[in-house]
Amino acid sequence: MWELFSSVENMNTAETDLLSAVVPLMKLLCLAVIGLVLGHPKTQIIPRATFKLLSKLVFALFLPCLIFTHLGESITLQNFALWWFIPVNVLISTIIGCILGIFVAIICRPPAQYVRFTIIMTAFGNTGNLPIAIIGSVCHTSDHPFGPHCHRTGVAYVSFAQWVAVILVYTLVYHMMEPPLEYFEVVEEGTEIEEQAPVNDVSRPLLVEAEWPGIEDKETELSKTPFIARVFNSLSSLSTFPDVDLAEEEGGSSSPQSIRCLAEPRVVRRIRIVAEKTPIQHILQPPTIVSLLTITIGLVPQLKSFVFGTDAPLSFFTDSMEILAGATVPSVMLILGGMLAEGPNDSKLGIKTTIGITVARLLVLPVLGIGVVAMADKLHLLVKGDQMFKFVLLLQYTTPSAILLGAIARLRGYAVSEASALLFWQHVFAVFSLSLYTFIYFKLLSYV
């Protein structure tokens, strides 16, 4: 008799955990569907230009306000020392994702020009808007396991990891997404690219501006060229590159700069050339600037007491920022729905590779992430007893490829249609994979 009651209780607990995991994602799905209906080409209730304007508001106003209010309340000098594993986990997840991407490329054999694309799309997940939306929806339910300050701490953890993700975008991702040299030169001979008219901003795919609006304004003269390949390929290829000083390379100049460079090994000199042309200065975007400013304020107790808290002199300013921050999650999901309304583009990547990247990113990587977080917990690298800390770390392995990769692809002129199609199918499949793994994470966290 007692066994019967026990089994019924376990079934009820399982159903409760399943609902706790699925209901928050269903709320997000409803918001995305609303965006899809509003932005669908057949209805056109809201034009695409409006979604792009909303995206700019999220990027420049709503998201910085959310980061400022939630990270500022939570960050202290002690927490700064405790949270160090969050940015490290971003690096670990990217490295594991790169290894998985190599395996996908070996097994699925994508076209040669898309091998690097396959690796980077498997490696780099959404570490910003989507995790914030998931946390906001999870914390909106009454039976979540994350305590009274669920939303504030969750957003603080996600925001604390964003600066690492931005640096990765403008170093690793930026260079990995450059056009392959051999295919670029074949196209370059025809000079058709020079004759193409600029793409109208309104007609540009929404995914380009969905997470980082205005990124194409950062385009330089080298953005759409295989810069690294030309620098490291051979001396003859350097002669065709206008921005590389040949006299410096050949030692034919007697200028102080040439004398300095003569002492450099050739590989070091070429690495320096690449580093000088890397647009690392573009990391100072509104969310990053606000994150760094907020961390600075939080680490100085006098400044923090002046800005944050009910009795702070600037509490009225913080409260107004919090009102604006409330628009972040619904806006992000409406933009995502508008992006999905455009449908997938034509892709030369191949069905096999598309499935391989999706499976590796959304099904295999989360399993490995569970192992990494469990090992870190055993080594006492995590905040003890903080379930939200572990949940954010696990989410870093679970989200689909970053929408920002579509904008980077457009910036570099490489695999633009393939990125659009892959992001579309990943976000469709993520509805099921995120539900599955959120349920698994809730079960695991309940036993910790």
WONORCOR-V160524 format. One record per run of one state. SS is the DSSP state (H for helix, E for strand, - for the rest). FROM is the first residue (numbers start at 1). TO is the last residue. If there is no record, write none. Layout:
((SS,FROM,TO) (SS,FROM,TO))
This chain:
((-,1,1) (H,2,39) (-,40,47) (H,48,74) (-,75,76) (H,77,82) (-,83,83) (H,84,108) (-,109,111) (H,112,123) (-,124,124) (E,125,125) (-,126,128) (H,129,140) (-,141,149) (H,150,176) (-,177,180) (H,181,190) (-,191,191) (H,192,195) (-,196,205) (H,206,209) (-,210,214) (H,215,218) (-,219,226) (H,227,233) (-,234,234) (H,235,239) (-,240,245) (H,246,250) (-,251,255) (H,256,262) (-,263,265) (H,266,276) (-,277,279) (H,280,283) (-,284,285) (H,286,299) (-,300,300) (H,301,307) (-,308,314) (H,315,325) (-,326,327) (H,328,341) (-,342,350) (H,351,378) (-,379,386) (H,387,395) (-,396,400) (E,401,401) (-,402,403) (H,404,412) (-,413,415) (H,416,447) (-,448,448))
